Structures are given as C-alpha cells and as structure tokens.
C-alpha cells in the first residue's frame, strides 16, 4: 500500500517465537529481533557494538507456523515487513510509543549458517494465499495478544 514503510532487518532472535491462534483459528507468531551495528573505532583499533535496535515482529497464518517450527532464540535472521508505530498510555498515564514490524518475509541468514528448506503442503504460502492474506487483515477481535494497558507498564507485546 502507498505510504507504508517497508524495511528489511538483519539481526538475531532475542527469544523463541511464540505461536498463538486467534478465536477464528488463524495462526500468529510473535518474536523479537535485535539488530546491532558493528563500528570500527580507529583510535582503539577495535570493533565495537553500536546502539541496538530491538523490534517486535508479528507474522500470520502458515508463515507463523513455519517460523515457530524453524527458528529459535539466537538465530540470525533476515526479516522484511511493514514498520508500524503505535502509541498507548501506561498505568501512570505516561504516553509511550512502540515500533513493531508486520512481517511479510522471514528466513535464516545464510551468512554463517546452512539451512535445509522443506516446502510445506496444503495452504503453504503460494502467491494466491499471499494476496488473500493481504485482503483479510486481522481485526481487533482476532488479536491473540489483547492489549490491556491499564494494568501494565509494558507495551502489549
């Protein structure tokens, strides 16, 4: 869609993907990716970590099940999707803003690892399913992680 911010992030999974199902049966997986740039310090002649970027990611349907089965904490991944900004108020009434990624594509980085790809069967990720998934964006009633910002300081994810 026009006006959406599509980004690609390369980083490591901070925790294992968490798979849930909506009341209507749609699978959704949530995971966090940390992307930390490496910077060469000429004064000390050493590589140093820059400021890390931590993004909460959500992926839906068959891809969610594939992510939950294939990926785990610590793995280096390549994630592409739409960047979303969401604001909420915490318990003390302080307005907070979080950035999240609605994932379109995700896979292991093969820079320092190998992977054996196995195609799923059935509803597994053909182009036709992709276009249908885009048209049936989940609504609030399908939210497997309902936000309850009145009882927590943490963002709903």
C-alpha positions in Angstrom: 0.0 0.0 0.0 1.1 3.5 -0.6 2.6 5.4 2.3 3.7 2.3 4.2 7.3 2.0 5.4 8.7 -1.3 4.2 12.1 -2.3 5.8 14.5 -5.2 5.9 16.2 -6.0 9.2 19.1 -8.4 9.7 19.6 -9.5 13.3 19.3 -12.1 15.9 16.2 -13.5 17.6 16.0 -12.4 21.2 13.7 -15.2 22.2 12.0 -18.2 20.7 9.0 -17.3 18.5 5.7 -17.6 20.4 2.9 -19.2 18.4 -0.8 -18.5 19.2 -4.1 -18.9 17.4 -7.0 -16.4 17.1 -10.5 -17.5 18.1 -11.2 -18.0 14.3 -8.2 -20.3 14.1 -5.6 -18.1 12.4 -2.0 -18.7 13.5 0.1 -15.8 14.5 3.7 -15.9 15.8 5.4 -13.1 17.7 9.2 -12.7 18.0 11.8 -10.0 18.7 14.8 -9.2 16.6 17.9 -7.4 17.8 20.0 -5.6 15.1 23.3 -4.2 16.4 25.7 -2.4 14.1 29.4 -3.1 14.4 31.6 0.1 14.3 35.4 0.1 13.9 37.0 2.5 16.3 40.2 3.8 14.7 41.5 5.2 17.9 41.5 1.9 19.7 41.8 -0.2 16.6 38.9 -2.4 17.7 35.4 -3.3 16.6 32.6 -2.1 19.0 28.9 -2.6 19.2 26.7 0.4 18.2 23.3 1.1 19.6 21.0 -1.9 19.2 17.6 -1.8 17.5 15.0 -4.2 19.0 11.8 -4.8 17.0 8.8 -6.9 18.0 7.6 -8.8 14.9 4.3 -10.5 14.1 3.8 -13.0 11.2 0.5 -14.6 10.3 -1.0 -17.8 9.0 1.1 -20.6 7.6 4.3 -18.5 7.8 3.7 -18.1 11.5 3.6 -21.9 12.0 6.7 -22.2 9.8 8.6 -19.6 11.9 7.6 -21.3 15.2 8.8 -24.7 13.9 12.0 -23.4 12.2 13.5 -20.6 14.2 14.8 -20.2 17.7 16.5 -17.8 20.0 19.9 -16.7 18.9 19.5 -17.5 15.2 20.5 -14.8 12.8 17.5 -13.9 10.5 16.5 -11.6 7.7 13.1 -10.1 8.2 11.2 -7.9 5.8 7.9 -6.2 6.5 5.9 -3.0 7.2 7.0 -0.8 10.1 4.2 0.3 12.3 4.2 2.9 15.1 1.7 2.5 18.0 1.1 4.8 21.0 -0.6 3.9 24.3 -0.7 5.1 27.9 0.9 3.2 30.7 -0.5 2.7 34.2 0.8 6.1 35.4 -0.8 7.8 32.4 2.6 8.3 30.6 2.2 8.2 26.8 4.5 5.6 25.2 5.3 4.8 21.6 6.4 1.4 20.3 7.6 0.4 16.8 6.6 -3.0 15.5 7.1 -5.0 12.3 4.3 -6.7 10.4 6.3 -9.4 8.7 5.9 -10.4 5.1 9.0 -12.5 4.7 11.4 -14.1 7.2 14.2 -16.6 7.0 17.5 -17.6 8.4 20.6 -15.7 7.4 23.0 -18.0 5.5 26.0 -15.8 6.0 27.4 -18.0 8.8 24.9 -20.9 8.8 23.3 -23.5 6.5 19.6 -24.5 6.2 17.7 -27.2 4.5 14.5 -25.9 3.0 11.4 -28.1 3.1 8.3 -26.8 1.2 5.1 -27.1 3.2 2.0 -28.6 1.6 -1.6 -27.6 1.6 -2.2 -23.9 2.3 1.5 -23.3 2.3 2.5 -19.9 1.0 1.7 -19.8 -2.7 1.1 -16.4 -4.4 -2.7 -16.9 -4.3 -2.6 -17.3 -0.5 -0.5 -14.2 -0.1 -2.9 -12.0 -1.9 -5.8 -13.4 0.2 -3.9 -12.8 3.4 -3.3 -9.2 2.4 -7.1 -8.7 1.9 -8.1 -10.3 5.2 -6.1 -8.2 7.6 -6.9 -9.4 11.2 -9.2 -7.1 13.2 -9.3 -6.4 16.9 -11.4 -9.5 17.6 -8.6 -11.6 16.1 -6.0 -10.2 18.4 -4.3 -13.1 20.2 -2.4 -10.7 22.4 -5.2 -8.3 23.5 -3.8 -5.1 24.9 -4.5 -4.3 28.5 -2.5 -1.1 29.0 -4.5 -0.2 32.1 -2.7 -2.9 34.2 0.8 -2.8 32.9 3.8 -0.5 32.2 4.9 -2.8 29.4 3.7 -2.5 25.8 1.2 -5.2 24.9 4.0 -7.2 23.2 
